Amino acid sequence: MTIEMKSETFETSAAWTCIGRQASSARDRVVNAATELFCHHGFAATGVDTIASRAGTAKSTLYAHFKSKDKLIDAVLEREGQAWRDWFFGQLGQVKGTPKDKLCAVFDILEDWFGDPEFYGCPFINAIGEATSENESLRNAAKTHKSHVNLWIHAQAMELGHKDPDTLVRELTVLIDGAIVAAQVTRDATFSRVAKSLIAHRLTSSLSSSAPYGVAK
């Protein structure tokens, strides 16, 4: 069932989201409206009538730019993903120190994100959580988004001289995604500190061990 929402005003100055950005075309207005409504009310619950109304356009205009709601969701995720990555890697670029310091700093940056009043979780996780299990398009979009972060983690692991960079990538993925969901559910930004403590301990343990990574001495 589609839920139609009343008109709302969303404003944000957060660098990690496109919500609140100015629109220069009808297409941009549609994407802006969809981004606001999807992120605040959900993908499934937001209908195209509500999006068109929020954008101040006719529904026919929406469909002229996007053949379906799924295509509109793809456009929102692509733009939100790029905005988040620009912000995230921009923050990482300011971190000084060793690769270990930079890997641990990931969770300091996430805590800033979690603590923002406009934090609504990861749109990719949210979209997949609402979608049918057969929706490979969303899964591929999420994989592409995650691949940028994973490549960075892998590069840090290589520079660090880590014994098993691929496993470290998987461990960081669990900690990052777990912290995102926990913070979204509880509105407690400090879950990032728990994840940071875990990876700091794991890195110290693995780098000080002469045994193959993941094998106890």
Buried (B, 14 or more C-beta within 10 A) or exposed (E): EEEEBEEEEBEBEBEBBBBBBEBEEBBBBBBBBBBBBBBBBBBBBBBBEBBBBBBEBEBEBBBEBBEEBBEBBBBBBBBBBEBBBEBBEEBBEEBEEEBBEBBBBBBEBBBBBBBBEBBBBBBBBBBBBBBEEEBEBBBEBBEEBBEBBBEBBBEBBEEBEBBBBEBBBEBBBEBBBBBBBBBBEEEBBBBBBBBBEBBBEBBEEBEEBEEEBEEEE
